[in-house]
């Protein structure tokens, strides 16, 4: 019994692809979605974390400000 291994050759596509149009304009395409790259995941986590922390800090400051006026 012989087993045949299937080769799954995947070529790595570049993350950023640039094209030059006939009018000398440079067009930049991002090949992968940000949620599939490490830098994209870090950016998403930082944005979500920053939004929640800023929201909580602003609410706490607002409550302190209102409580000080009473």
C-alpha positions in Angstrom: 0.0 0.0 0.0 1.5 3.3 -1.0 0.4 6.6 0.2 0.7 9.7 -2.0 1.2 13.0 -0.2 -0.6 15.9 -1.7 1.5 19.0 -2.0 -0.4 22.0 -0.9 1.9 24.7 -2.2 0.7 28.1 -1.1 2.5 31.1 -2.3 2.8 33.9 0.1 1.1 36.9 -1.3 2.6 40.3 -0.3 0.6 42.2 2.3 0.7 45.5 0.4 0.5 45.6 -3.4 1.2 48.7 -5.4 0.1 49.4 -9.0 1.0 52.3 -11.2 -1.7 53.6 -13.4 -1.1 54.9 -16.9 -1.5 58.5 -15.6 1.4 57.9 -13.2 -0.8 57.6 -10.2 0.2 55.0 -7.6 -2.5 52.7 -6.3 -1.9 50.8 -3.1 -4.0 47.6 -2.3 -3.9 45.8 1.0 -4.3 42.1 0.3 -5.3 40.6 3.7 -8.0 41.8 6.0 -6.7 43.5 9.1 -8.2 40.9 11.4 -6.0 38.2 9.8 -2.7 40.0 10.4 -0.9 40.4 13.7 -0.6 44.2 13.4 -4.3 44.4 12.5 -5.2 42.4 15.6 -3.1 44.6 17.8 -4.6 47.7 16.3 -8.2 46.4 16.8 -7.4 45.5 20.4 -5.9 48.9 21.1 -8.8 50.7 19.5 -11.4 48.7 21.5 -9.5 49.0 24.7 -8.9 52.7 24.2 -12.6 53.3 23.5 -13.8 51.5 26.6 -11.1 53.1 28.9 -11.9 56.6 27.6 -15.6 56.0 28.1 -15.2 54.8 31.6 -12.8 57.6 32.5 -15.0 60.2 31.1 -18.0 58.8 32.9 -16.1 58.8 36.2 -15.0 62.3 35.7 -18.5 63.4 34.9 -19.9 61.7 38.0 -17.2 63.4 40.2 -18.0 66.8 38.6 -21.7 66.5 39.1 -21.2 65.2 42.7 -19.0 68.2 43.4 -21.7 70.7 42.4 -24.3 69.2 44.8 
